Amino acid sequence: MRREGFELTVGKPQVVTKIVDGKVHEPVEHVTIDVPEEFVGNVTTLLATRKGTMTTWSTTAPVGFVSNGESRRVDWWGCVPNS
């Protein structure tokens, strides 16, 4: 590509931040997670390592919950920094 007058450099990725009113803001991802109830602890731990925050959550029981042995499901909504 040097022949064409272009040059490319590859480096370590960096978080794009923006300073607004003296505070540093970083991009975040809005996440929605639907997981069986028995895995909520694992998911919460993994998201906490990425500094994720939970905004709301709710549990739902599948139709025939008692009879067919399916577990409850948890819907989790929150934000995770993009870094």
Buried (B, 14 or more C-beta within 10 A) or exposed (E): EEEEEEEEEEEEEEEEEEEEEEEEEEEBEEBEBEBEEEEBEEBBEEBEEEEBEBEEEEEEEEEEEEEEEEEEBBEBEBBBEEE
